[in-house]
Each structure stands twice: as structure tokens, then as C-alpha cells.
Amino acid sequence: MSHDAGLNTPTEGGDHPAGWRDDWTSGPPVSAARHRTPPDALDFPTLTYEVTGRVARITFNRPAHGNAITADTPRDIAAAVEHADLDPRVHVILLSGRGKGFCGGYDLGMFAERWEDPGADETGKATHQVSVDGTVLDPLVQATNHDPAGQWDPMVDYAMMSRNGRGFASLLHADKPVVAKLHGFCIAGGTDIALHCDQIITADDVRIGYPPVRVWGVPSTGLWAHRIGDQRAKRMLFTGDSIDGKTALDWGLAVESVPAERLDEVVEDYVARIARMPINQLMMIKLALNSALLSQGVATSAMVSTVFDGVSRHTREGYAFQTRSATAGFKQAVRERDEPFGDWRGTPKQ
């Protein structure tokens, strides 16, 4: 039998070198539908999706806004992951961001200053894939629920934020390995996304942290202690300080950290190595290893942290921060929050 034909049964091709590396789409039952292939590329409101060889590339695509998270981002991630999971050609998923950084977190200026539709594009036109009008995802509903002069319903807050968490968690629960490539910055909500990935590779000079813990935020996915341990998680979250890629590697958050100019090369080499593995092997290994992580109570951590994230926006300090943002602008409020810690960079995302 020829090499191109692949191995249709486990007893065929004993003289066929390394036949287990053949594309599994060459054998039944997938081969029966080989003329019906999933899409190679898709565009979403906040990201792009592209399949090259055995790699599905999910790339945040709001570079002018630091790839800041909008209402569409969690749904876009979940949809893209589902495409990759179902595509028999894909062995590994690579998550990255265009522009100067991976992700600057939630575009909170929209919330703290104006409460405009966070799912709108630059023209103001809504880009939601599903209707949100009158639901907990409706910005008007959230604005009313966050009015300091009104009454806060914590479960309206939780219903919205928990859906974001579930969208991000699709990366952790994906059938196939997910590698995150971090450059520039991965801040606040950006870390909520990255920490759900199976492996993180960073540039040495990347900035990783959760400054909103200083006021108006708690990491809603609750993954920090699970990823880097109690002591180091508290070191970051008791101050809101950020770390670089080298520290992330030392602390076990990243699997590798390299000079920025070598990041693409190193990541491409790594995902190519993963892609040589059979899909079923990758799925079994990920499920086996995730069972240990999930047994630590990740779901409970996320639930508690999401509730506390909402609470943090309805304390005396949280209302004061929101009022200051509405009066002086979110950028100025963030500056006043961060300057005493010595890490004000002028970014309005988080």
C-alpha cells in the first residue's frame, strides 16, 4: 500500500514506517467525508481563526485597543475553540494577539465612563452574534445594576461575568492542547484568558499582572493559586504588581520565556512538535492531566471569585473609583490608582 493511502486498519502496513503519524483523516470513518472539509479561516468580531497544517491559530484582532475584551470576546473564543476541536485536521491550538500585546484586559473605560455597548465596533454598530437586548448581557441592564444610587443585584452581575468565565474556560476544556503566546502585555482580564491555556510561552519583557485588585476588581476565574501556588498568587494579588516573562518562567506560570525577537520561532517549533502527536493521544493526555487540576476545585474557585469580583465594584472604594472615572475619565482614575505603586503606563484597558 502507498504512503499516501494511509493505514486503514491497525493490521495493515507493517512495512510502512511510522504509520501512526499519518494524518488520521486518511482512514475511516473520517476519510468517507474527506471532500467535506471544515473552513480554513473565519473572522469574528474580536479575533481571527485560521488553520495552517495541523495548527488552529486564534488571534485577537483589536490591536488599536490593545486587544481589549468586549462582550463578544468570550463567545468568539468559545466558537473558535469549537471549530478547532471539531476539525479533524487540527492537533493543537495557538492563541496569540496582534499588535503591541496579547491582551490588555477588559475595555473598562466603556463601563466606568460611559456604559456604552461594549460589543460595538468603532462605528458604534453592535456586533453581537446573539441578541442581548434586555438580558443580563445588555449594557443598559448592567449600567442600571451598577448605579451607585440604585440597588445592586449580585446575581445579575454574576450571570453576566460567569458567562465570560465559561467562554474563557473553553480553552481549558478544549479537547486539544492550547498554547498561549504572550508578548507585550497580558493584563487583568487578559490573564483570565491566558491562565486557561494548557501552556504559556512568553517574551522575556512581557508584563503579566492584575492591577485592578487595587480597587474595583478580583480575578474572576480564580486560577492564580492553582497555577502558581498560594504564596506567589498572594504576592501578586495583594499588591497588583506585575511580573515579566523570566519571572513567569521561574514561578512555573510559563513553560518557556525567550527574547521577544525569538518568540515566534520558539513557539512555532513547539506547536510543530505537539502537532506530530496523534490527536487521540493528545486528548487522552490532556484529559488525564486536567483531572488533577480540576480536582483542586477550579470550578468552586471561579464561582467564589466571580461573586467577589462583582462585590468589589460595589464597595465604598469601588463606587468612589467609578465616580472618579465618570468625572475625570477612566485613564485618569487608573493613573491615580497605579502611580503610588510605580507602574503607571498610561493604558486605559484592564
SETIGU-676108 format. One line per 4 residues: their letters; for each residue x, y, z of C-alpha. Coordinates in nm, 3 decimals, always signed. Layout:
N
a> X,Y,Z; ... .
// end
This chain:
350
mshd> +0.000,+0.000,+0.000; +0.125,+0.351,-0.072; +0.230,+0.603,+0.192; -0.034,+0.846,+0.066 .
agln> -0.311,+0.594,+0.122; -0.254,+0.583,+0.497; -0.335,+0.295,+0.728; -0.699,+0.190,+0.710 .
tpte> -0.673,-0.085,+0.971; -0.426,-0.146,+1.255; -0.308,-0.469,+1.087; -0.214,-0.311,+0.754 .
ggdh> +0.117,-0.165,+0.656; +0.364,-0.340,+0.884; +0.631,-0.233,+0.639; +0.505,+0.128,+0.643 .
pagw> +0.747,+0.338,+0.856; +0.588,+0.526,+1.147; +0.241,+0.477,+1.008; +0.088,+0.605,+1.331 .
rddw> +0.199,+0.956,+1.227; -0.020,+0.951,+0.919; -0.299,+1.205,+0.915; -0.587,+1.030,+1.088 .
tsgp> -0.824,+1.169,+0.825; -0.674,+0.914,+0.582; -0.865,+0.627,+0.742; -1.234,+0.557,+0.801 .
pvsa> -1.470,+0.685,+0.917; -1.335,+1.038,+0.867; -1.200,+0.957,+0.520; -1.554,+0.895,+0.400 .
arhr> -1.615,+1.271,+0.415; -1.272,+1.400,+0.307; -1.431,+1.609,+0.034; -1.624,+1.796,+0.306 .
tppd> -1.361,+1.991,+0.497; -1.419,+2.246,+0.775; -1.337,+2.611,+0.699; -0.971,+2.712,+0.688 .
aldf> -1.040,+3.069,+0.805; -1.311,+3.255,+0.995; -1.349,+3.614,+1.110; -1.511,+3.702,+1.442 .
ptlt> -1.581,+4.048,+1.588; -1.277,+4.030,+1.819; -1.048,+3.766,+1.668; -0.950,+3.569,+1.361 .
yevt> -0.934,+3.193,+1.315; -0.705,+3.021,+1.067; -0.595,+2.662,+1.015; -0.246,+2.605,+0.876 .
grva> -0.139,+2.243,+0.857; -0.226,+2.084,+1.192; -0.239,+2.413,+1.385; -0.551,+2.623,+1.452 .
ritf> -0.450,+2.985,+1.509; -0.682,+3.200,+1.719; -0.557,+3.558,+1.713; -0.704,+3.855,+1.900 .
nrpa> -0.765,+4.124,+1.642; -0.832,+4.458,+1.810; -0.472,+4.588,+1.808; -0.573,+4.955,+1.817 .
hgna> -0.745,+4.881,+2.151; -0.477,+4.657,+2.299; -0.698,+4.358,+2.209; -0.921,+4.463,+2.497 .
itad> -1.206,+4.231,+2.586; -1.557,+4.319,+2.473; -1.886,+4.138,+2.527; -1.814,+3.935,+2.216 .
tprd> -1.469,+3.808,+2.315; -1.573,+3.511,+2.534; -1.826,+3.394,+2.277; -1.575,+3.436,+1.996 .
iaaa> -1.318,+3.230,+2.186; -1.566,+2.951,+2.258; -1.684,+2.940,+1.896; -1.328,+2.933,+1.760 .
veha> -1.227,+2.657,+2.003; -1.528,+2.452,+1.897; -1.424,+2.485,+1.532; -1.072,+2.367,+1.619 .
dldp> -1.199,+2.078,+1.832; -1.426,+1.953,+1.556; -1.173,+1.992,+1.274; -1.006,+1.651,+1.217 .
rvhv> -0.700,+1.824,+1.071; -0.621,+2.023,+1.386; -0.389,+1.878,+1.650; -0.305,+2.191,+1.851 .
ills> -0.448,+2.541,+1.907; -0.227,+2.850,+1.923; -0.369,+3.161,+2.094; -0.198,+3.498,+2.042 .
grgk> -0.268,+3.867,+1.985; -0.194,+4.115,+1.709; -0.025,+4.447,+1.773; +0.177,+4.555,+2.074 .
gfcg> +0.048,+4.297,+2.322; -0.152,+3.982,+2.388; -0.449,+4.135,+2.571; -0.486,+4.444,+2.789 .
gydl> -0.791,+4.309,+2.974; -1.147,+4.439,+2.972; -1.212,+4.767,+2.796; -1.342,+4.905,+3.123 .
gmfa> -1.339,+5.266,+3.006; -1.663,+5.184,+2.831; -1.811,+5.066,+3.160; -1.664,+5.310,+3.407 .
erwe> -1.708,+5.625,+3.198; -1.999,+5.592,+2.959; -2.153,+5.245,+2.977; -2.169,+5.228,+2.600 .
dpga> -2.226,+4.895,+2.429; -1.900,+4.701,+2.483; -1.991,+4.482,+2.188; -2.000,+4.770,+1.941 .
detg> -1.734,+4.830,+1.680; -1.567,+5.164,+1.608; -1.874,+5.287,+1.419; -2.096,+5.217,+1.719 .
kath> -2.270,+4.933,+1.537; -2.341,+4.629,+1.754; -2.151,+4.316,+1.654; -2.312,+4.065,+1.891 .
qvsv> -2.363,+3.717,+1.747; -2.671,+3.665,+1.965; -2.935,+3.908,+2.084; -2.851,+4.065,+2.418 .
dgtv> -3.124,+4.327,+2.436; -3.299,+4.321,+2.772; -3.077,+4.041,+2.907; -2.802,+4.045,+3.169 .
ldpl> -2.561,+4.099,+2.878; -2.735,+4.422,+2.779; -2.506,+4.715,+2.875; -2.811,+4.915,+2.983 .
vqat> -2.911,+4.638,+3.224; -2.559,+4.626,+3.367; -2.537,+5.006,+3.387; -2.858,+5.021,+3.585 .
nhdp> -2.743,+4.741,+3.812; -2.413,+4.921,+3.880; -2.567,+5.262,+3.952; -2.434,+5.371,+4.295 .
agqw> -2.768,+5.540,+4.359; -2.963,+5.222,+4.287; -2.989,+4.872,+4.429; -2.737,+4.611,+4.317 .
dpmv> -2.846,+4.259,+4.233; -2.532,+4.044,+4.267; -2.680,+3.761,+4.064; -2.740,+3.986,+3.764 .
dyam> -2.370,+4.071,+3.789; -2.277,+3.704,+3.834; -2.492,+3.587,+3.543; -2.302,+3.820,+3.311 .
msrn> -1.947,+3.764,+3.441; -1.983,+3.387,+3.478; -2.064,+3.363,+3.109; -1.737,+3.540,+3.033 .
grgf> -1.559,+3.288,+3.251; -1.723,+2.996,+3.074; -1.614,+3.137,+2.740; -1.255,+3.164,+2.858 .
asll> -1.273,+2.819,+3.019; -1.344,+2.667,+2.677; -0.966,+2.685,+2.632; -0.907,+2.464,+2.936 .
hadk> -1.184,+2.223,+2.840; -1.091,+2.207,+2.471; -1.023,+1.853,+2.351; -0.691,+1.961,+2.205 .
pvva> -0.388,+2.133,+2.362; -0.392,+2.513,+2.372; -0.067,+2.710,+2.371; -0.073,+3.083,+2.455 .
klhg> +0.196,+3.309,+2.308; +0.234,+3.621,+2.524; +0.412,+3.935,+2.409; +0.399,+4.298,+2.519 .
fcia> +0.136,+4.277,+2.791; -0.113,+4.034,+2.939; -0.304,+4.235,+3.196; -0.611,+4.178,+3.417 .
ggtd> -0.880,+4.006,+3.208; -0.607,+3.906,+2.966; -0.464,+3.683,+3.239; -0.810,+3.531,+3.291 .
ialh> -0.778,+3.408,+2.933; -0.411,+3.305,+2.936; -0.436,+3.108,+3.261; -0.695,+2.882,+3.099 .
cdqi> -0.443,+2.769,+2.837; -0.250,+2.445,+2.876; +0.089,+2.601,+2.810; +0.217,+2.959,+2.816 .
itad> +0.527,+3.077,+2.631; +0.628,+3.438,+2.690; +0.865,+3.703,+2.571; +1.116,+3.796,+2.840 .
dvri> +0.988,+4.153,+2.853; +0.615,+4.077,+2.866; +0.414,+4.236,+3.151; +0.175,+3.999,+3.331 .
gypp> -0.045,+4.106,+3.620; -0.380,+4.207,+3.764; -0.362,+4.574,+3.872; -0.741,+4.608,+3.921 .
vrvw> -0.709,+4.424,+4.255; -0.602,+4.764,+4.389; -0.963,+4.876,+4.353; -1.270,+4.765,+4.153 .
gvps> -1.168,+4.409,+4.069; -1.096,+4.050,+4.174; -0.966,+3.791,+3.922; -1.298,+3.632,+3.837 .
tglw> -1.166,+3.298,+3.713; -0.983,+3.224,+4.039; -0.693,+3.043,+3.874; -0.387,+3.217,+4.016 .
ahri> -0.334,+2.992,+4.318; -0.398,+2.684,+4.108; -0.134,+2.791,+3.855; +0.147,+2.935,+4.070 .
gdqr> +0.061,+2.836,+4.427; -0.075,+3.021,+4.727; +0.229,+3.228,+4.823; +0.313,+3.362,+4.479 .
akrm> -0.052,+3.424,+4.393; -0.086,+3.633,+4.708; +0.239,+3.814,+4.630; +0.085,+3.935,+4.304 .
lftg> -0.271,+3.994,+4.415; -0.204,+4.164,+4.749; -0.029,+4.443,+4.554; -0.145,+4.425,+4.194 .
dsid> +0.220,+4.408,+4.090; +0.313,+4.264,+3.751; +0.588,+4.019,+3.658; +0.795,+3.974,+3.343 .
gkta> +0.838,+3.662,+3.134; +1.154,+3.546,+3.310; +0.977,+3.559,+3.647; +0.674,+3.383,+3.498 .
ldwg> +0.907,+3.102,+3.391; +1.076,+3.088,+3.730; +0.739,+3.074,+3.907; +0.602,+2.800,+3.683 .
lave> +0.342,+3.019,+3.513; +0.518,+2.991,+3.176; +0.679,+2.683,+3.028; +0.936,+2.894,+2.845 .
svpa> +1.044,+3.259,+2.820; +1.266,+3.390,+2.542; +1.384,+3.723,+2.400; +1.099,+3.892,+2.214 .
erld> +1.273,+3.859,+1.878; +1.283,+3.479,+1.919; +0.928,+3.432,+2.047; +0.768,+3.342,+1.713 .
evve> +1.046,+3.097,+1.627; +1.031,+2.916,+1.960; +0.650,+2.896,+1.966; +0.629,+2.768,+1.609 .
dyva> +0.883,+2.498,+1.686; +0.691,+2.391,+1.997; +0.347,+2.370,+1.836; +0.500,+2.181,+1.543 .
riar> +0.634,+1.923,+1.791; +0.290,+1.889,+1.952; +0.133,+1.856,+1.607; +0.339,+1.541,+1.540 .
mpin> +0.143,+1.364,+1.815; -0.173,+1.167,+1.731; -0.488,+1.359,+1.818; -0.626,+1.078,+2.034 .
qlmm> -0.303,+1.068,+2.237; -0.318,+1.444,+2.293; -0.681,+1.424,+2.400; -0.617,+1.143,+2.647 .
ikla> -0.312,+1.313,+2.797; -0.495,+1.643,+2.838; -0.797,+1.477,+2.999; -0.575,+1.281,+3.237 .
lnsa> -0.374,+1.585,+3.344; -0.677,+1.813,+3.365; -0.841,+1.568,+3.604; -0.575,+1.653,+3.862 .
llsq> -0.618,+2.027,+3.810; -0.997,+2.016,+3.822; -0.993,+1.803,+4.136; -0.835,+2.101,+4.312 .
gvat> -1.169,+2.280,+4.296; -1.115,+2.512,+3.998; -1.491,+2.546,+3.940; -1.551,+2.648,+4.301 .
samv> -1.265,+2.900,+4.288; -1.417,+3.055,+3.976; -1.764,+3.079,+4.132; -1.640,+3.245,+4.452 .
stvf> -1.403,+3.478,+4.267; -1.670,+3.586,+4.020; -1.905,+3.681,+4.304; -1.628,+3.874,+4.480 .
dgvs> -1.537,+4.049,+4.155; -1.890,+4.189,+4.148; -1.875,+4.281,+4.517; -1.552,+4.474,+4.460 .
rhtr> -1.734,+4.714,+4.229; -1.996,+4.786,+4.495; -1.785,+4.873,+4.795; -1.728,+5.229,+4.914 .
egya> -1.394,+5.226,+4.732; -1.544,+5.070,+4.422; -1.814,+5.336,+4.397; -1.554,+5.607,+4.455 .
fqtr> -1.342,+5.470,+4.171; -1.641,+5.452,+3.939; -1.746,+5.808,+4.027; -1.392,+5.936,+3.971 .
sata> -1.380,+5.757,+3.634; -1.707,+5.915,+3.526; -1.586,+6.259,+3.637; -1.218,+6.268,+3.536 .
gfkq> -1.209,+5.982,+3.286; -1.109,+5.620,+3.333; -0.749,+5.678,+3.228; -0.701,+5.940,+3.499 .
avre> -0.863,+5.719,+3.762; -0.633,+5.431,+3.667; -0.336,+5.663,+3.682; -0.429,+5.767,+4.036 .
rdep> -0.472,+5.401,+4.126; -0.139,+5.283,+3.987; +0.107,+5.571,+4.034; +0.167,+5.501,+4.406 .
fgdw> +0.278,+5.150,+4.304; +0.523,+5.285,+4.046; +0.385,+5.107,+3.742; +0.161,+5.361,+3.569 .
rgtp> +0.193,+5.301,+3.194; -0.096,+5.505,+3.062; -0.306,+5.214,+2.932; -0.683,+5.256,+2.984 .
kq> -0.757,+4.884,+2.944; -0.782,+4.626,+3.227 .
// end
